[in-house]
Amino acid sequence: MGALGLVLNMIVLWNTIYIAATVKQLRSEGYPVADEDVVRLSPLLYEHINMLGRYSFSVPEAVTKGELRPLRNPADDE
């Protein structure tokens, strides 16, 4: 049970950091992000986390310097 709590806490922390970075980037690019919408965001989502499979724990150089991974641009997926 302890490992499950650790995984849940890591997912919530990861999501919280990247949600904040995404909102900041959207606002800096001029998108209207209402505070009323931001308060309804939840860091408890986990569909984007692969719970099964093989993992690599190598850390990119930028991350070791304290930077976040680059955010995905949905327009690039088209």
N, C-alpha and C positions, 0 to 999 in steps of 0.2 A: 504494500500500500504506500510505503514511503517513496518508492521510485515513481509511482504514478503521480503523486503530489508534486514531485520535482519536475516531471515532464510537463504537467499542467502549468506550473509556475513559469517554466521556461517559455512555453507557448504564449502565455499571457504577456510576459515581458517583451518578447520578440514582437508580437502584434502591436503592443502599445507604442513601442519605439518607432515602428514603421508606419503606423497610422498617423502619428504626430508628424513624421517626416513627409508623408504624402500630403497631408493637409497643408503643411507649410509650403511645399512645392506648388501645389495647386493655387494657393493664394498668391504666391510670388509670380505665377504665370498669368494672373488676372482672372482666374476662374472664381465665380461667386460661391464661396463656401460659407453657408450660414451657420452661426454658432448653435442654432436650434437643431441642425442636422448633426453636427459634430458630437453633441452630448448624447446622441442616440447610437453612436458607433460602439461596438462591443469588441473587446480583445479576446473574447472567448471562442471565436471561430477557429476551426482547425482543419477545414477541408483541404487547404493548401499544404498541409503537413503530411508527408509520407510516413506512415507509422510502420510500414513493412518494407523490407528490402535491405540493400547494402548501403552503407553510409561511408562517406569520406570526411574525416575531420581535419583536413588540411585547411588552413586559414589563409585567405588571400592577403597579400602584403598591405593593401589599403586598410583592411579590417584590423590588422595588427597595429596600425598607426592610429586607431580609434575612429576611423571613418565608417559610415554605413555602406552596405552594398548598394549599387546603383538601383534606383527604382525602375520598374518595368514601365515602358510607354505602350499603352494599349494600341496606339495608332501604328506601331511598328509590327504588330501581329497580322496586319491585313495583307 
